[in-house]
């Protein structure tokens, strides 16, 4: 076996890539269990009416929040992360950013925390991942249709409000 495939760095990169890809693909709030509390406190229902339409409701779930609106197929999920099993958040962010092109069109974002990128995912959602002060926040926006860059444009002002409260 080639020596590079035995190195701890290579093994870590492969495991990190698999974990982040799974997280993005499945939208799981439990894939990284070391999340901080109450993501629902980041946004008010009135912040989301324009994005989701209808009467907005929130459901809190162990460091994540899912917002939906009556009569709409749209859904927004926010997940907050801290260290994951000793892995610094910066490494989680870098792994997600590195593997994002495999899931869709990636754009680096400015004005949203310290670092941010968005992905128009082939699986039918927009993913926006933001770093601020050593913490990580991920949004998953499902539109009920094939997402476009316009969906990222609609998500940015909401993300800006959330990152200010983050």
Backbone torsions as a table, in degrees:
resi	resn	phi	psi	omega
1	UNK	NA	139.9	178.7
2	UNK	-59.5	138.7	-175.8
3	UNK	-61.5	-35.3	-178.3
4	UNK	-61.8	-28.0	-179.0
5	UNK	-77.1	-11.5	178.6
6	UNK	-95.5	-11.3	-174.8
7	UNK	-69.3	145.0	178.2
8	UNK	-60.6	-35.2	179.4
9	UNK	-63.6	-42.4	179.9
10	UNK	-64.3	-46.1	-179.4
11	UNK	-61.8	-43.5	178.7
12	UNK	-60.2	-44.9	-179.0
13	UNK	-61.1	-43.1	-179.7
14	UNK	-64.3	-47.5	179.9
15	UNK	-64.4	-40.7	178.9
16	UNK	-64.3	-43.3	179.6
17	UNK	-62.2	-43.0	179.2
18	UNK	-64.4	-44.4	-178.9
19	UNK	-64.0	-45.0	-179.6
20	UNK	-68.5	-41.7	178.2
21	UNK	-61.5	-41.4	177.4
22	UNK	-64.0	-42.8	179.2
23	UNK	-59.6	-47.6	-179.5
24	UNK	-66.7	-43.3	-176.7
25	UNK	-66.9	-40.1	-174.4
26	UNK	-97.2	-15.2	-178.8
27	UNK	65.6	34.2	-174.7
28	UNK	-85.4	127.6	175.6
29	UNK	-81.8	-9.9	-178.2
30	UNK	-100.0	-2.8	-179.0
31	UNK	-64.6	-33.2	172.1
32	UNK	-119.9	103.9	-169.1
33	UNK	-75.9	-17.4	-175.8
34	UNK	-84.9	57.4	-179.2
35	UNK	-92.7	155.8	177.5
36	UNK	-87.2	170.1	-171.2
37	UNK	-85.2	160.1	171.7
38	UNK	43.9	71.0	174.2
39	UNK	-65.3	-23.6	-179.8
40	UNK	-64.3	-23.4	-179.7
41	UNK	-73.5	-11.1	-178.4
42	UNK	-71.6	-29.1	-176.3
43	UNK	-135.8	151.2	174.0
44	UNK	-98.8	158.1	177.5
45	UNK	-55.5	-38.2	-179.6
46	UNK	-65.6	-25.2	176.5
47	UNK	-69.7	-20.8	-171.7
48	UNK	-109.1	-6.2	-177.4
49	UNK	-57.6	-44.8	179.6
50	UNK	-65.4	-35.0	-178.5
51	UNK	-77.4	-44.4	-174.1
52	UNK	-99.4	-27.1	-176.6
53	UNK	76.2	159.3	176.7
54	UNK	68.2	-171.2	178.5
55	UNK	-81.0	120.0	-173.9
56	UNK	-87.6	134.6	173.5
57	UNK	-125.5	151.5	-178.3
58	UNK	-119.4	145.8	176.1
59	UNK	-131.0	115.6	-178.9
60	UNK	-84.7	139.4	-179.1
61	UNK	-150.5	90.6	171.9
62	UNK	44.5	65.5	177.1
63	UNK	88.3	-0.6	176.8
64	UNK	-128.3	163.8	177.2
65	UNK	-141.7	137.8	176.9
66	UNK	-118.5	123.2	177.7
67	UNK	-108.3	134.6	175.4
68	UNK	-133.1	168.1	178.0
69	UNK	-133.0	142.3	179.5
70	UNK	-61.8	136.2	178.4
71	UNK	75.9	11.7	-178.4
72	UNK	-127.4	147.1	175.6
73	UNK	-89.1	-6.3	-177.0
74	UNK	-75.9	149.3	-179.7
75	UNK	-150.0	139.6	175.3
76	UNK	-122.2	129.7	177.5
77	UNK	-119.4	133.3	174.2
78	UNK	-118.7	134.0	178.9
79	UNK	-128.5	128.5	177.5
80	UNK	-104.0	139.9	-179.2
81	UNK	-128.2	148.8	166.8
82	UNK	-117.4	-158.2	175.9
83	UNK	-54.8	143.5	179.5
84	UNK	-118.1	104.3	177.7
85	UNK	55.3	37.1	-179.5
86	UNK	86.7	-5.4	179.4
87	UNK	-85.9	122.0	178.9
88	UNK	-61.0	145.6	-179.1
89	UNK	-57.3	-36.0	179.0
90	UNK	-57.2	-40.1	179.4
91	UNK	-69.9	-36.6	176.8
92	UNK	-63.1	-44.6	178.6
93	UNK	-59.9	-48.8	-178.0
94	UNK	-62.8	-40.3	178.0
95	UNK	-63.6	-42.3	178.2
96	UNK	-64.7	-43.1	-179.3
97	UNK	-64.4	-41.5	-179.7
98	UNK	-65.1	-36.3	-176.3
99	UNK	-93.5	-8.8	-178.0
100	UNK	-58.0	-37.5	-179.9
101	UNK	-60.0	-20.0	178.1
102	UNK	-71.9	-22.1	-176.9
103	UNK	-102.4	-15.4	-179.9
104	UNK	168.5	-166.5	-178.9
105	UNK	-78.6	125.2	-175.1
106	UNK	-108.0	139.7	175.8
107	UNK	-135.0	129.0	172.6
108	UNK	-73.6	137.5	-175.5
109	UNK	-109.7	146.9	174.9
110	UNK	-120.1	157.1	178.7
111	UNK	78.3	11.9	179.5
112	UNK	-125.8	77.6	-179.0
113	UNK	81.8	-158.1	-178.5
114	UNK	-78.9	-37.9	178.2
115	UNK	-147.6	148.8	176.8
116	UNK	-161.1	153.1	171.3
117	UNK	-147.7	156.3	176.7
118	UNK	-122.9	154.8	177.8
119	UNK	-133.8	124.9	168.7
120	UNK	-90.1	99.8	-168.4
121	UNK	-79.0	139.3	178.1
122	UNK	-66.1	-19.4	-177.7
123	UNK	-82.1	-2.2	174.7
124	UNK	105.8	25.4	176.5
125	UNK	-148.0	165.4	172.9
126	UNK	-104.0	131.7	176.5
127	UNK	-114.9	131.5	177.4
128	UNK	-128.0	118.4	-177.6
129	UNK	-115.7	129.5	-174.3
130	UNK	-129.1	141.8	173.5
131	UNK	-113.4	136.9	174.2
132	UNK	-150.1	123.5	177.1
133	UNK	50.3	45.2	177.2
134	UNK	74.0	14.3	176.5
135	UNK	-121.2	156.7	-174.3
136	UNK	-123.4	134.8	177.9
137	UNK	-130.0	130.7	179.4
138	UNK	-121.8	133.4	172.6
139	UNK	-110.5	139.7	173.1
140	UNK	-124.9	115.1	-175.6
141	UNK	-113.3	114.5	179.4
142	UNK	-104.7	123.5	-174.0
143	UNK	-97.3	-13.2	-176.0
144	UNK	85.9	2.2	178.3
145	UNK	-144.0	-178.8	176.3
146	UNK	-70.7	121.3	-175.9
147	UNK	-71.4	155.0	178.5
148	UNK	-133.1	177.5	176.8
149	UNK	-61.3	-30.1	177.7
150	UNK	-62.3	-31.3	177.2
151	UNK	-69.4	-35.9	174.9
152	UNK	-65.3	-43.3	178.1
153	UNK	-58.0	-39.4	-179.9
154	UNK	-71.3	-30.4	-178.3
155	UNK	-78.9	-30.5	-175.5
156	UNK	-53.7	-49.8	-179.0
157	UNK	-62.9	-32.5	176.9
158	UNK	-67.6	-44.8	179.5
159	UNK	-63.2	-36.5	178.7
160	UNK	-62.1	-42.0	177.2
161	UNK	-64.6	-43.1	-178.0
162	UNK	-67.3	-41.4	-177.6
163	UNK	-68.4	-27.8	176.2
164	UNK	-67.2	-31.4	179.5
165	UNK	-90.5	-8.1	-173.4
166	UNK	-74.8	NA	NA
